[in-house]
Amino acid sequence: MHREGCRIHRMLLREIIEQREIDTLSPSACFARYSRGRAMPEEEDPYRTAFQRDRDRILHTKAFRRLKRKTQVFLAPEGDHFRTRLTHTLEVSQIARTISRALFLNEDLTEAIALGHDLGHTPFGHAGETVLNEVYSAGFKHYEQSLRIVEHLEKRKTGAGLNLTWEVRQGILNHSHGKAILYDQPVPDLSSECLVVSLADAIAYINHDIDDALTAGVISFDALPKEAVTAVGEGNSKRINSMVLGVIEGSNGGEINILPEIKRGMRILRDFLYQEVYPREAIESEIRQARQMVRDLYCYLLEHPPAQMNHDDTDDSFERRLVDYIAGMTDEYAMRLHHSIFKGSQTGQR
């Protein structure tokens, strides 16, 4: 009898969680029970909702693990405390979960989108993205590549792709609207969870890029705009807390927004990064080197196909597969391969 009771409980647990979402979350939240589903229908899991399963699938991908060796801002920094794409992703995830919980949104969906939002970043971050967008005839955007990874490039026993729910895939594709919200520009009709991730992404990079620049000695604290410091606080922790509260208190009735004074402070800090920090020679010189490496690799491999790509069974063009190959590289692998090709040393393993 006890075993039978446990079996029934297991089969009902997911349904209990789904009903709890309906009973407790905001009407503007996405509910797992009413998901628009997967491209390929699957039997439901007895314990986890569809969004929980998506989060777990993303977390266990090779693409997610490679983020630990991909640049955020500083190229292969010597110190241990600079951010990578992985630590950025984890910071975005936790900021987004905090906001979603306070707004009674779906934390599992929020987390799944956050964990998958940067899977498509190239080696050297936006520097590599810029080059691939220039040289690849179809263009390249990291958010489109993130979607391609979860839909096609990651492999499961059941076939290509992770077969994620529609809500997670759309969230990953549309996670880059934080800037639009900050500057009061039109935003597409997206889920509240997707918009929360967009703002969490902005909160994370504004703060940790300033923190890393301070650590590297690229700027001093006195260089930070006084008006922004007054609005959001001095230290990294204080700034993040102010911005998170700004989103929580600035959102209302399903509209995701930021308190005006906090929004202005975030805009000032973001403008400061783009005008005074990223163009600094210490950073810009690394960006130029990174762009040149990606361009060199693309041009060389286009004429000398790597052995790893000779046995692909998809209908994708060689150029498409080459872009996938380069975009999937870590910074270290790209640098070793570039050195091997152009300076004659041995390359390691990706």
WOWO-V236209 format. One record per residue. N is the residue number from 1. D_FIRST is the distance of its C-alpha to the first C-alpha in whole Angstrom. Layout:
n=N d_first=D_FIRST
n=N d_first=D_FIRST
This chain:
n=1 d_first=0
n=2 d_first=4
n=3 d_first=5
n=4 d_first=5
n=5 d_first=6
n=6 d_first=9
n=7 d_first=10
n=8 d_first=11
n=9 d_first=12
n=10 d_first=14
n=11 d_first=15
n=12 d_first=17
n=13 d_first=18
n=14 d_first=21
n=15 d_first=22
n=16 d_first=21
n=17 d_first=24
n=18 d_first=26
n=19 d_first=26
n=20 d_first=27
n=21 d_first=30
n=22 d_first=31
n=23 d_first=31
n=24 d_first=32
n=25 d_first=35
n=26 d_first=38
n=27 d_first=39
n=28 d_first=41
n=29 d_first=38
n=30 d_first=37
n=31 d_first=33
n=32 d_first=31
n=33 d_first=30
n=34 d_first=33
n=35 d_first=34
n=36 d_first=37
n=37 d_first=35
n=38 d_first=36
n=39 d_first=39
n=40 d_first=36
n=41 d_first=33
n=42 d_first=30
n=43 d_first=26
n=44 d_first=25
n=45 d_first=23
n=46 d_first=20
n=47 d_first=21
n=48 d_first=24
n=49 d_first=27
n=50 d_first=30
n=51 d_first=32
n=52 d_first=30
n=53 d_first=30
n=54 d_first=34
n=55 d_first=34
n=56 d_first=32
n=57 d_first=34
n=58 d_first=37
n=59 d_first=37
n=60 d_first=36
n=61 d_first=39
n=62 d_first=43
n=63 d_first=45
n=64 d_first=43
n=65 d_first=44
n=66 d_first=47
n=67 d_first=48
n=68 d_first=48
n=69 d_first=51
n=70 d_first=53
n=71 d_first=55
n=72 d_first=55
n=73 d_first=59
n=74 d_first=60
n=75 d_first=61
n=76 d_first=59
n=77 d_first=60
n=78 d_first=61
n=79 d_first=59
n=80 d_first=55
n=81 d_first=54
n=82 d_first=55
n=83 d_first=53
n=84 d_first=52
n=85 d_first=50
n=86 d_first=47
n=87 d_first=47
n=88 d_first=49
n=89 d_first=46
n=90 d_first=43
n=91 d_first=46
n=92 d_first=46
n=93 d_first=42
n=94 d_first=41
n=95 d_first=44
n=96 d_first=43
n=97 d_first=39
n=98 d_first=41
n=99 d_first=43
n=100 d_first=40
n=101 d_first=38
n=102 d_first=41
n=103 d_first=42
n=104 d_first=38
n=105 d_first=38
n=106 d_first=35
n=107 d_first=35
n=108 d_first=33
n=109 d_first=36
n=110 d_first=39
n=111 d_first=38
n=112 d_first=37
n=113 d_first=41
n=114 d_first=42
n=115 d_first=41
n=116 d_first=42
n=117 d_first=46
n=118 d_first=48
n=119 d_first=46
n=120 d_first=50
n=121 d_first=52
n=122 d_first=55
n=123 d_first=56
n=124 d_first=58
n=125 d_first=57
n=126 d_first=59
n=127 d_first=62
n=128 d_first=60
n=129 d_first=59
n=130 d_first=62
n=131 d_first=64
n=132 d_first=61
n=133 d_first=62
n=134 d_first=66
n=135 d_first=66
n=136 d_first=63
n=137 d_first=64
n=138 d_first=61
n=139 d_first=61
n=140 d_first=58
n=141 d_first=56
n=142 d_first=53
n=143 d_first=51
n=144 d_first=51
n=145 d_first=51
n=146 d_first=47
n=147 d_first=46
n=148 d_first=47
n=149 d_first=46
n=150 d_first=42
n=151 d_first=43
n=152 d_first=45
n=153 d_first=46
n=154 d_first=42
n=155 d_first=40
n=156 d_first=37
n=157 d_first=35
n=158 d_first=35
n=159 d_first=39
n=160 d_first=41
n=161 d_first=41
n=162 d_first=37
n=163 d_first=37
n=164 d_first=37
n=165 d_first=36
n=166 d_first=39
n=167 d_first=39
n=168 d_first=39
n=169 d_first=42
n=170 d_first=44
n=171 d_first=44
n=172 d_first=45
n=173 d_first=48
n=174 d_first=49
n=175 d_first=48
n=176 d_first=52
n=177 d_first=53
n=178 d_first=53
n=179 d_first=57
n=180 d_first=57
n=181 d_first=56
n=182 d_first=58
n=183 d_first=61
n=184 d_first=60
n=185 d_first=60
n=186 d_first=58
n=187 d_first=55
n=188 d_first=53
n=189 d_first=50
n=190 d_first=47
n=191 d_first=44
n=192 d_first=44
n=193 d_first=42
n=194 d_first=44
n=195 d_first=47
n=196 d_first=46
n=197 d_first=45
n=198 d_first=49
n=199 d_first=50
n=200 d_first=48
n=201 d_first=50
n=202 d_first=53
n=203 d_first=52
n=204 d_first=51
n=205 d_first=54
n=206 d_first=57
n=207 d_first=56
n=208 d_first=55
n=209 d_first=58
n=210 d_first=60
n=211 d_first=58
n=212 d_first=59
n=213 d_first=62
n=214 d_first=63
n=215 d_first=62
n=216 d_first=64
n=217 d_first=67
n=218 d_first=67
n=219 d_first=68
n=220 d_first=68
n=221 d_first=66
n=222 d_first=70
n=223 d_first=70
n=224 d_first=67
n=225 d_first=68
n=226 d_first=68
n=227 d_first=67
n=228 d_first=64
n=229 d_first=63
n=230 d_first=64
n=231 d_first=62
n=232 d_first=59
n=233 d_first=59
n=234 d_first=61
n=235 d_first=58
n=236 d_first=55
n=237 d_first=53
n=238 d_first=55
n=239 d_first=55
n=240 d_first=52
n=241 d_first=51
n=242 d_first=53
n=243 d_first=53
n=244 d_first=49
n=245 d_first=50
n=246 d_first=52
n=247 d_first=50
n=248 d_first=47
n=249 d_first=50
n=250 d_first=52
n=251 d_first=49
n=252 d_first=49
n=253 d_first=47
n=254 d_first=46
n=255 d_first=49
n=256 d_first=49
n=257 d_first=52
n=258 d_first=54
n=259 d_first=56
n=260 d_first=60
n=261 d_first=61
n=262 d_first=58
n=263 d_first=58
n=264 d_first=62
n=265 d_first=61
n=266 d_first=59
n=267 d_first=62
n=268 d_first=64
n=269 d_first=62
n=270 d_first=61
n=271 d_first=65
n=272 d_first=66
n=273 d_first=64
n=274 d_first=65
n=275 d_first=69
n=276 d_first=69
n=277 d_first=66
n=278 d_first=66
n=279 d_first=69
n=280 d_first=70
n=281 d_first=72
n=282 d_first=69
n=283 d_first=66
n=284 d_first=69
n=285 d_first=70
n=286 d_first=66
n=287 d_first=66
n=288 d_first=69
n=289 d_first=68
n=290 d_first=64
n=291 d_first=65
n=292 d_first=68
n=293 d_first=66
n=294 d_first=63
n=295 d_first=66
n=296 d_first=68
n=297 d_first=64
n=298 d_first=64
n=299 d_first=68
n=300 d_first=67
n=301 d_first=64
n=302 d_first=65
n=303 d_first=68
n=304 d_first=66
n=305 d_first=62
n=306 d_first=60
n=307 d_first=59
n=308 d_first=55
n=309 d_first=56
n=310 d_first=57
n=311 d_first=54
n=312 d_first=53
n=313 d_first=51
n=314 d_first=51
n=315 d_first=54
n=316 d_first=55
n=317 d_first=58
n=318 d_first=59
n=319 d_first=60
n=320 d_first=57
n=321 d_first=55
n=322 d_first=58
n=323 d_first=57
n=324 d_first=53
n=325 d_first=54
n=326 d_first=57
n=327 d_first=54
n=328 d_first=52
n=329 d_first=54
n=330 d_first=53
n=331 d_first=57
n=332 d_first=57
n=333 d_first=57
n=334 d_first=59
n=335 d_first=62
n=336 d_first=61
n=337 d_first=62
n=338 d_first=65
n=339 d_first=66
n=340 d_first=66
n=341 d_first=67
n=342 d_first=70
n=343 d_first=71
n=344 d_first=70
n=345 d_first=67
n=346 d_first=64
n=347 d_first=61
n=348 d_first=57
n=349 d_first=54
n=350 d_first=52
